Amino acid sequence: MPSLERARRIIKTLQPRHLLVIGLETFGRLAPSATSALERNGRCLVEQGEIWGMAAFGVIHLSGAHVSGADFDAIKAYFGERISN
């Protein structure tokens, strides 16, 4: 996969402090041993795992998954506690 290899090279070069993948299906492909980090009403909103040796988060797709206002607030609070500017 040329685009996947390109993404890996960009991430290795930039070495970001945080890696966030939008869409849990995509995140699951990149981080197959990911675990649920935030659930609400039986629905997984955030997963955590490792991609290319870097800690990473996956979040439910914010447009395609019909995220409720309460779920969005829970996601916002979850990352607000973990990611500083």
N, C-alpha and C positions, 0 to 999 in steps of 0.2 A: 504494500500500500504506500505509494509515494507521498500522499498527503499526511498519512500517519507518521511516516518517518520525518517529514518536514516539521510537523508539530513537535515531535520529540526533540529535534535539533534546536528549534526555537526555544523550547522550555529549558533545555540544558544550557543554552547560551545565556538566556536572560536570568535564569535562576530566580524566579519570582518567590516572594515570601509565602504566597497563598496560591493554590491551584484550585479552580472551581470549574466543574463541568456542568453545563446545563442540560438536563435530561438524564434520568436514571438508567435508561436502557443503554445509552452511549457510555455512561460512567461504568456500568456493569461490564461492558466489553473491555474497557481500559483497566479496570480494577476489579478483577473477578472475585477477589477475596474480601470485597467491601462489606461493611456491616451497617446496619441501620443506626443512625445517630439521632434522628428526631422523627417521632411518629405522633400523629394526632388523629384521634377517632379511628384507629386501626389502619391508617394510611401512612406509608413511609414518605416523608417530605425531604429528608436529607440523609445521605449515606456518607461514610468516611472510609477511606482506604489509601492505597498507595499506587502511584503511577510513575513508572520509570525511576523508582527510588525516592520519590518525593511524596510527602503527605498531601492528600487531596480530598476534596469534598465533591459530592455530586448532589444536585438539587433537582427536585421534580421540575419538569419543563414548565416554565412560568406562564406560557401562553397556551400551549396545547393541552395541558392537564386540567384546565378549568379550576384554578386555585382560588379558593374562597378568600375573602378578606381576612378572616380569622387565621387561616393557614398561612397566608402571606405575612401576617403580623408575627406568627410563631417563627417563621423562617427568618424574618428580619431580626427578631430578638435573639435567636440562636446565633446568628453570625455577628450581631452587635456585641455579644459577650466574648467572642473568640477572635475577632479581627479588629485590630486597632489601626488607626491611620498611620 
